């Protein structure tokens, strides 16, 4: 059962009060292969950005938090861009993006994932010093190796998960 696991700070920024439930019944979404996501919010200059990390592949997304009402739309668009850049077929991209609309919010309690999100925030800050295009930033973050993972790079893990042709990777916006 996939879910969107938020840090406490992001939970509050999304307008929720109190503590999220520890156990959430999440619907099984047919046609979706990606699993749960860990998310955190951080401020870069005057913009609040969200970093999302998919638990199985370590696919990393970066998108603006504001406006709060468009949180899931921004999340889905960032996912569609990342998968599209990797040459994943459009029907699969659409299914994965739609699945985000139905995943419940939950508390992020995984310390390892929280640590990785903190590392990615640092790397994202470096990338943002050189690039202002969030799509390019997320592409670069997905080429970062993660120790003790096989495959260690998110790009390779996603291509392997979906059985995509690595030659179809699109870097038109590079």
VEXDREN-2710 file (C-alpha; in Angstrom, 1 decimal):
% VEXDREN-2710
k/r/px/py/pz
1/UNK/0.0/0.0/0.0
2/UNK/1.6/3.2/-1.2
3/UNK/1.4/6.5/0.7
4/UNK/2.8/10.0/0.7
5/UNK/4.8/10.3/3.9
6/UNK/5.5/13.8/4.9
7/UNK/7.8/15.3/7.5
8/UNK/6.0/17.1/10.3
9/UNK/6.9/20.5/8.8
10/UNK/5.4/19.6/5.4
11/UNK/2.3/18.1/7.1
12/UNK/1.6/21.5/8.8
13/UNK/2.4/23.5/5.7
14/UNK/-0.2/21.5/3.8
15/UNK/-2.8/22.8/6.3
16/UNK/-3.2/19.8/8.4
17/UNK/-3.4/20.1/12.2
18/UNK/-2.6/17.5/14.8
19/UNK/-0.8/14.3/14.1
20/UNK/-1.4/12.2/11.1
21/UNK/-2.7/8.7/11.8
22/UNK/0.0/6.1/12.2
23/UNK/-1.9/3.5/10.2
24/UNK/-3.8/4.5/7.0
25/UNK/-5.7/2.2/4.7
26/UNK/-4.3/3.0/1.3
27/UNK/-6.1/1.8/-1.8
28/UNK/-4.3/-0.5/-4.2
29/UNK/-3.9/1.4/-7.4
30/UNK/-3.8/-0.9/-10.4
31/UNK/-1.3/-0.1/-13.1
32/UNK/1.0/1.8/-10.7
33/UNK/4.4/0.3/-10.0
34/UNK/6.0/3.0/-7.9
35/UNK/5.6/2.7/-4.1
36/UNK/5.5/5.1/-1.2
37/UNK/7.1/8.5/-1.2
38/UNK/9.0/10.4/1.5
39/UNK/8.6/14.2/1.2
40/UNK/10.1/17.3/2.9
41/UNK/9.8/21.0/2.4
42/UNK/12.6/23.4/2.4
43/UNK/13.1/27.1/1.6
44/UNK/15.4/28.2/-1.2
45/UNK/15.7/31.9/-1.2
46/UNK/12.1/33.1/-1.1
47/UNK/10.5/29.9/-2.6
48/UNK/9.3/26.8/-0.7
49/UNK/10.3/23.7/-2.5
50/UNK/9.4/20.0/-1.9
51/UNK/11.8/17.1/-2.4
52/UNK/10.1/13.8/-2.9
53/UNK/11.9/10.5/-2.8
54/UNK/10.3/7.2/-4.0
55/UNK/11.1/4.4/-1.5
56/UNK/11.9/1.6/-3.9
57/UNK/13.9/3.3/-6.7
58/UNK/15.0/6.5/-5.0
59/UNK/13.5/8.5/-7.9
60/UNK/13.8/12.1/-6.7
61/UNK/11.4/14.9/-7.6
62/UNK/11.6/18.7/-6.9
63/UNK/8.6/20.9/-7.2
64/UNK/7.2/24.2/-5.7
65/UNK/4.9/23.9/-2.7
66/UNK/2.9/27.0/-3.5
67/UNK/0.0/27.3/-4.0
68/UNK/-0.8/24.7/-1.4
69/UNK/-4.0/23.7/-3.2
70/UNK/-2.0/22.6/-6.2
71/UNK/0.4/20.3/-4.2
72/UNK/-0.7/17.1/-5.8
73/UNK/-0.8/18.6/-9.2
74/UNK/2.8/19.9/-8.9
75/UNK/3.8/16.5/-7.5
76/UNK/2.1/14.7/-10.5
77/UNK/3.7/17.1/-13.0
78/UNK/7.2/16.6/-11.6
79/UNK/6.7/12.8/-11.7
80/UNK/5.4/12.9/-15.3
81/UNK/8.5/15.0/-16.3
82/UNK/10.9/12.7/-14.6
83/UNK/9.4/9.5/-16.1
84/UNK/9.0/11.2/-19.5
85/UNK/12.7/12.2/-19.4
86/UNK/13.6/8.6/-18.8
87/UNK/11.7/7.4/-21.9
88/UNK/8.9/5.7/-19.9
89/UNK/5.8/5.2/-22.3
90/UNK/3.1/7.9/-21.9
91/UNK/0.4/5.4/-20.7
92/UNK/2.6/4.3/-17.8
93/UNK/3.5/7.9/-17.0
94/UNK/-0.2/8.8/-16.9
95/UNK/-1.0/5.8/-14.6
96/UNK/1.8/6.7/-12.2
97/UNK/0.8/10.4/-12.1
98/UNK/-2.9/9.6/-11.5
99/UNK/-1.9/7.2/-8.7
100/UNK/-0.5/10.1/-6.7
101/UNK/-4.0/11.6/-6.5
102/UNK/-5.2/8.7/-4.4
103/UNK/-2.3/8.0/-2.1
104/UNK/-3.1/9.1/1.4
105/UNK/-0.8/11.4/3.4
106/UNK/1.0/9.8/6.4
107/UNK/3.8/10.6/8.8
108/UNK/7.3/10.0/7.7
109/UNK/8.9/7.9/10.4
110/UNK/11.7/6.2/8.4
111/UNK/14.9/7.8/9.7
112/UNK/17.0/6.5/6.9
113/UNK/14.7/8.1/4.3
114/UNK/14.7/11.3/6.3
115/UNK/18.5/11.3/6.3
116/UNK/18.5/10.7/2.5
117/UNK/16.0/13.6/2.0
118/UNK/18.3/15.9/4.1
119/UNK/21.3/14.9/1.9
120/UNK/19.2/15.5/-1.2
121/UNK/18.2/18.9/0.1
122/UNK/21.9/19.8/0.4
123/UNK/22.6/18.6/-3.2
124/UNK/19.5/20.3/-4.4
125/UNK/20.7/23.6/-3.0
126/UNK/24.0/23.2/-4.9
127/UNK/22.1/22.4/-8.1
128/UNK/19.9/25.4/-7.6
129/UNK/23.0/27.7/-7.5
130/UNK/23.7/26.6/-11.1
131/UNK/20.2/26.0/-12.5
132/UNK/16.9/27.6/-12.0
133/UNK/14.9/25.0/-14.0
134/UNK/13.5/22.5/-11.5
135/UNK/13.2/19.8/-14.1
136/UNK/16.9/20.0/-14.8
137/UNK/17.7/20.0/-11.1
138/UNK/15.6/16.8/-10.6
139/UNK/17.2/15.2/-13.6
140/UNK/20.7/15.9/-12.1
141/UNK/19.6/14.6/-8.7
142/UNK/18.4/11.3/-10.2
143/UNK/22.0/10.7/-11.5
144/UNK/23.4/10.8/-8.0
145/UNK/24.5/7.4/-6.7
146/UNK/23.1/6.2/-3.4
147/UNK/25.4/3.8/-1.4
148/UNK/24.2/0.3/-0.6
149/UNK/21.5/0.3/-3.3
150/UNK/21.3/-1.9/-6.4
151/UNK/21.1/-0.2/-8.8
152/UNK/22.7/2.7/-7.0
153/UNK/21.4/5.4/-9.3
154/UNK/17.7/6.2/-9.5
155/UNK/17.7/6.5/-13.3
156/UNK/18.9/2.9/-13.6
157/UNK/16.4/1.7/-11.0
158/UNK/13.4/3.3/-12.7
159/UNK/14.5/2.1/-16.2
160/UNK/14.9/-1.4/-14.7
161/UNK/11.5/-1.3/-12.9
162/UNK/9.6/-0.3/-16.0
163/UNK/11.7/-2.2/-18.5
164/UNK/12.3/0.9/-20.5
165/UNK/14.8/1.3/-23.2
166/UNK/17.7/3.5/-21.8
167/UNK/18.3/4.8/-25.3
168/UNK/14.9/6.6/-25.2
169/UNK/16.0/8.9/-22.4
170/UNK/15.1/12.5/-23.4
171/UNK/17.4/15.3/-22.5
172/UNK/15.8/17.9/-24.8
173/UNK/15.7/20.4/-22.0
174/UNK/19.4/19.9/-21.1
END
